[in-house]
Amino acid sequence: MATKGAYHGPQHGSQYAPPAMAPSTAYNNGYQNVPMGQPQPQAHNNGYDGVPVSEYSDEQFDQLKKQDVKLKRQIRLLKFVSRFATMALSMAIMIILAITLHKFYSTQDVVRGGRNPWFKAGTKLWPTTMLLAVAAVGFFINLCMMLLYLKNVKWANYAATTSTVFSVSTFLAQIILWAVVAGLYRYGRDTNGISDDIWGWTCSSGAAKIQDQFNDVVHFNQLCGIQTSSWHLSVATAVVEVLAAVVWIFIIRRMMHKKKVQRETTAFPMK
């Protein structure tokens, strides 16, 4: 017979459970096996607990921001100078060739001694018109960019870098275009030993022989000289475009600096 008040274990079908035993020692639930009242281990931030660690001191970060601003100014200056130089060279080429073509069209119907002042079998115009067209396009593009710079630098930068791929492709295309055009313009002169283009004809001995006959109509030596200058200017424009590649070196450097600044600013807004 069971003694009253004694516990003899759970009975079959009973929902009664024995009371939980209290632990003899209290433990901190933040650190395992460390009794309360004893020194707790210190948590160290090693950069892997989800807490960012700055790579730079405040002084180094300020220096990084100053370098970013300096690179930004250098890029703006180089862009402005390169575009101004290309625009000026293109304008000079355009003016020279426009004068040349105007002189040709205005005198081709002048006949003396059974001939006009130009090559008898027909003067070849494509080298001159090709270089003139490229110079005109280059001039107006750079003029628009210069006006945007004067109005708003942000708009100019946006127009120049709307697409990085487009910007780089345009830059490379300009280098190749000016190099090819300068080469073709030179190739078009005296092709196969025949001075049938405007530049070649004005510098030829055939033009010199009839100079006195058309002395009041056209001055071949002057046209020869300015067209030679236009070729030199086209080569100079190609060289300027190549030298403008320096701008991209600064752009890449600034992109790297800007990423560092943005990363630090995002991780540490108080900097």
Buried (B, 14 or more C-beta within 10 A) or exposed (E): EEEEEEEEEEEEEEEEEEEEEEEEEEEEEEEEEBEEEEEEEEEEEEEEEEEEEEEBEEEEBEEBBEBBEEBBEBBBEBBBBBBBBBBBBBBBBBBBBBBBBEBBEEBEEBEEEEEBBBBEEEBBBEBBEBBBEBBBBBBBBBBBBBEBBEEEEEEBBEBBEEEEEEBEEEBEEBBEBBBEBBEBBBEBBBEEEEBBBBBBBBBBEBBEEBBEEBEEBBBBEEBBBBBBEBBEBBBBBBBBBEEBEEBBEBBEBBEEBBEBBEEBEEEBEEE
